């Protein structure tokens, strides 16, 4: 049986690939079960994995929630299972890149929004189509989408069900970065290397700070940063010494 989510590790990055290309990576319960197992393992692998990338196999990231599953009635391992998996992905200690090419509709958009960075191809197609099917979000879209694009742009996306291409998504802040389709893999690799070259300790600590202070009044957020931040990392001295040595050699 083919894995519905595959994992490939390279140079400190773990790439999870949604692997139902014949179904445009439509999200069913079985796929979420496999994704959850990977995410749970990655949460404990901070010493060997400094970055997580989520992408799709074949023609697209994902066409969204499998409507066949919805129509026949899903049997979930527990209530609200998919939303819990997406939350665990978003809360991973490591930075998460969701790399989107092709379709990224509705449930897939909710999954993509779990990324710290949404990396898009120009040909990516983002849309929230809940209203086409008389559905409402239950995987986080009503909370994460407005935080990315602003409440009124989120309302526009939800009310019109309109498709936003990669460059449009970048302009409104839905995608952090948009690149030509032909450069997608190479530019994704370059971004991963850029992130991994910096302190993994800092990445985890900074991500936690931002998450824990989201929505706090400024004075409370500042106090949290000062008194509850992680401070200096174990690699600080080595990094500073390396920079100083490099500066001396260049001089």
N, C-alpha and C positions, 0 to 999 in steps of 0.2 A: 504494500500500500504506500502511495506517495505521501510524504509529509506535507501537510497543509501550510506549515510555516517552517522554513529552513533557516539554519544559522550558519554563518561563515565568519570566522575570526581572522583578522589580519592586523598586525602592528598595533594592537591595543583597541581596535574597533571591532565590535560585534554587529554584524549586519543580519537583521531578521527580514526574511522575504516572504510576503504573502504568496502562497503557491497554489492558486487555483486558476491558472491562466486561461483554461478552457471556459471558465465561468466569469472571466474578467475579475478574478479575485473577489467575487461576491462573498460577503461576510456571513458565514453560518456559525452555528453553535460549536461544531467540531473544530473549526478554525480558531475560534476564541479559546477553546480549551487548550489547544497547542500553544497559542500565543501566551496564555497565562503561565503555562509551565516554563517557557523561556524567560519571561519577565521575572518570575519568582527566583529563578536561578541567577539571573544577571544582577539582581539586587544584592546578592551575597558575594559578587565577584569584583568588588571595587579595586582590588589590588592588581588584577590582571586585565580588566576591561575598563577603559577610560572614556568610552563613547559608544552609544548605541544608535544604529541607523535602522529605520524601518522603511521598507520600500515594497514594491509589487513586482511580480514576475510577469513577463510577456508584455502586453500592449498597454498596461495601465497600472496605477497604484491600486485602485479598487473601484468597481462600479457601485459599491454601497452595500447596505444590508440586503441579504438574499431574500427577495420577495416571496420566493417559493417557501422558505422557512416560515415566514410570517403567515402566509396563507394556510399552511397546514398545521400551524400551532407549534411553537418551539418548546422543546423540553429542556429547561435550563437546569444546570447543576445546583443553582441557588437563585433566589430572587435577585433581579437586577444584576445578573452575572456579567453581562458585557460592559455595563458602565463601571463596574468594579475593576475589571481587567484594564480598561482604559485609564482609570484613575491610578492603578498600580504602575502602568507604563509612564504616565505623566510624573509620578512621584519617585521614579527611579533616582538613586543618588547621582548616577552619571548623566551628563548631558544627552539629550535625545534629539536626533535629526529625523524628521519625517520627509522622505524624498519622494516627490510626487511627479509622475509623468502620466499623461493620458487622463482617464476619468478619475475623479475624486468627488463622488456624489453622496450627500446626505450622511448615512452612517459612516462612510469612508471619510468624509470631512470631519465628523466628530472624532474619529480615530486620529486623523492627521493633526488635529488641533492639540493633541496630547504632546506634540513635539515642542522642545524649547526653540528649535529653529525649523521652520517649514521651508524646504528647498524645492523650488519648482522649475520644471522645464517650461519653455515658452508655449508648448502645445498642451500643457496641463489644463484641465477643465474642472473648475470648482463650482459646485452648486449645492444649495440646500433645497431639496424637493419634497420635504415632508408634506407641504400643503397640497401637492399634486395627488397624494394618496390618502388624504384626510388623517394624517398622522401628526404627532408632536414629538419633539426630541425627548429622549430619556437617557442618552449617552453623553450629555454634557454640553451640547451645542448652544443652548440658550444662555449658558454662563461663559463659555470660552470664546465664542465668536464675538460677542460685544466687547470683550476685553481686548481682542485683537484689532478689530476694525472700527470700534465705536458703536454705540447703541443704535444710531439711526441708519448707518450702513448695514448693520446686522439685520435690522427690521426690513430694509429694502431687499436683502438677499432672501429672507424668509418669506416675504409677501409675494415677490415676483417669481421666485424659483429660477431666476435667470442664471445662466452660466457665465462665469468669469474666467477668462483665459489667464495664462501665467503672468503676463506683464500687467494685466489689470489687477490681479491678485497682489502683485508686488506693490503697485501704486497705492492700494487701499490698506496695506499692512497685513493682509492675510498671509502672504508669503514674504519671508525675510529676504530671499534671494531668488532671482529668476535668471535662467541661463538658456542659451540656444539648445534645442533638442540634441543636436549632434555633439555638444560638449557636456552633456548631462553627467555621464559617468566620470569623465576626467575632472570636471570641476567639483563634483561631489568628493572624489578622492582628495583633491587639493584642500577642500574645506576641512575634511576629516583630519588630514595631516596637520593643518594649521591649529586646530583645536587641541589635538593630542600632544603637540609640542609644548603646550603650556602646562602648568601644574594641575595634575588631576585632583590634588587636595583642594586647591583653590576653586576648581570647577564645582566640586561637590559642596564646598562650604558656601560659595556664592549662590548656587542654585537653592540651597536650603534657606539662606537669608532672604532671598527674594520671595520664595514661597511662603515662609513664615510671617513676613511683614506685609503681604498683599492685603490691601484694604485698611491697614492701620493708619490712624492719624500720624502726621509727620513726626511730632515729638516722640510718640511711642515707637515708631519705626526706627528713629535715630537711636533711641535708648537700646532697642533690641540689637541693633548693629554693634554698638559699643560694648554692651555687657553680655551678649549671648552669641557673639560671633566666634568663629573657631580660632581666630588669631593666626599665628605663624604656622606654616606647614613644615613637615620634616625635611622637605627638599629645598627650603629657602636658602640655607647657607651654601649648599652646592651650586644652586643657580646663580647666586650673587657672585660667588668665587669664579665661576665659569665666565660670567660676563666681564669681571675685572681682568681676568687673565687674557681674555680675548682683546679687551681694550688696550692692555699693555703691549700685546704682540702687534696690534695694528699700529700703535704709536712708534 
